[in-house]
Amino acid sequence: APLEVIIKKDATLALRDLSKAGQEQNVSREELIALLRQKQAQNAEQPVVISADKNVRYEEVIKVMDVLQQQQIKKVGLLAQTRGQ
């Protein structure tokens, strides 16, 4: 199951492990990167999906995608379901 990176309407970030149906954990960008790298070290094929509140500007989603790509986080996708409906 993927790890879900959540972009909230105030542009803050959270992370949820969908394999454990866990609660979302608020994180800074630095914490997000550290957690994703740790998970990727355990499983190089660990998928990551990004979901965003419907009021988040598309540019915020692109920024997060860029940061993840710069940090060599692989298998990043977008979650089609819109949050906040």
Backbone torsions as a table, in degrees:
resi	resn	phi	psi	omega
1	ALA	NA	147.5	-177.4
2	PRO	-77.2	163.0	167.6
3	LEU	-91.4	134.2	-178.0
4	GLU	-104.4	119.8	173.0
5	VAL	-92.9	121.3	-175.8
6	ILE	-107.4	127.7	173.9
7	ILE	-105.7	113.8	-177.4
8	LYS	-82.6	167.6	-174.9
9	LYS	-62.1	-22.7	176.2
10	ASP	-91.9	12.0	177.7
11	ALA	72.2	9.9	172.3
12	THR	-77.9	162.8	-174.6
13	LEU	-114.7	152.9	173.4
14	ALA	-144.5	160.4	179.0
15	LEU	-129.9	138.2	177.6
16	ARG	-134.6	133.0	176.2
17	ASP	-91.0	105.3	-175.5
18	LEU	-70.3	-18.1	178.0
19	SER	-72.0	-22.2	-178.9
20	LYS	-109.3	2.3	-176.4
21	ALA	48.7	39.4	-175.2
22	GLY	-80.2	169.1	175.4
23	GLN	-73.3	153.2	175.7
24	GLU	-72.2	143.6	-178.2
25	GLN	-115.6	119.0	177.9
26	ASN	-65.7	134.9	-177.4
27	VAL	-141.9	153.2	169.7
28	SER	-83.1	171.7	177.5
29	ARG	-60.9	-40.2	-179.5
30	GLU	-64.8	-43.0	178.1
31	GLU	-65.0	-40.7	179.1
32	LEU	-58.4	-49.6	-179.3
33	ILE	-61.1	-45.1	-179.5
34	ALA	-61.5	-44.1	179.9
35	LEU	-66.0	-41.7	-180.0
36	LEU	-67.2	-38.7	178.3
37	ARG	-66.5	-37.5	177.6
38	GLN	-63.0	-46.2	179.1
39	LYS	-64.4	-38.4	-178.9
40	GLN	-69.9	-30.3	176.6
41	ALA	-65.4	-33.5	178.3
42	GLN	-78.3	-31.5	-177.5
43	ASN	-148.3	101.2	-175.9
44	ALA	-61.5	-22.3	-179.0
45	GLU	-97.9	15.2	-178.1
46	GLN	-60.7	114.0	178.5
47	PRO	-76.0	149.7	178.1
48	VAL	-129.0	133.0	174.8
49	VAL	-120.7	147.7	178.9
50	ILE	-110.5	128.7	172.9
51	SER	-124.7	146.5	-176.4
52	ALA	-135.2	147.5	172.4
53	ASP	-58.0	146.3	-176.9
54	LYS	-62.0	-18.0	-179.8
55	ASN	-92.9	-1.0	179.7
56	VAL	-77.6	134.5	178.5
57	ARG	-68.3	144.1	-179.0
58	TYR	-56.1	-32.6	-179.4
59	GLU	-61.0	-33.5	178.0
60	GLU	-65.3	-39.4	178.5
61	VAL	-64.3	-44.7	179.3
62	ILE	-61.8	-41.1	178.5
63	LYS	-58.6	-45.7	-179.6
64	VAL	-65.0	-43.5	177.6
65	MET	-59.1	-43.3	179.6
66	ASP	-61.8	-44.7	179.7
67	VAL	-60.3	-43.7	-179.5
68	LEU	-65.0	-41.4	178.9
69	GLN	-65.2	-40.7	178.6
70	GLN	-62.4	-28.7	-179.2
71	GLN	-92.5	12.7	177.0
72	GLN	64.1	26.5	174.5
73	ILE	-78.0	120.7	-175.5
74	LYS	-97.5	168.7	175.5
75	LYS	55.6	54.9	178.1
76	VAL	-100.3	131.4	177.5
77	GLY	-136.5	178.1	178.4
78	LEU	-109.4	138.1	175.9
79	LEU	-86.4	123.5	-173.6
80	ALA	-69.2	-29.5	-179.3
81	GLN	-67.4	131.2	179.5
82	THR	-88.0	130.7	178.5
83	ARG	-80.4	152.3	174.1
84	GLY	85.9	17.2	178.7
85	GLN	-84.0	NA	NA
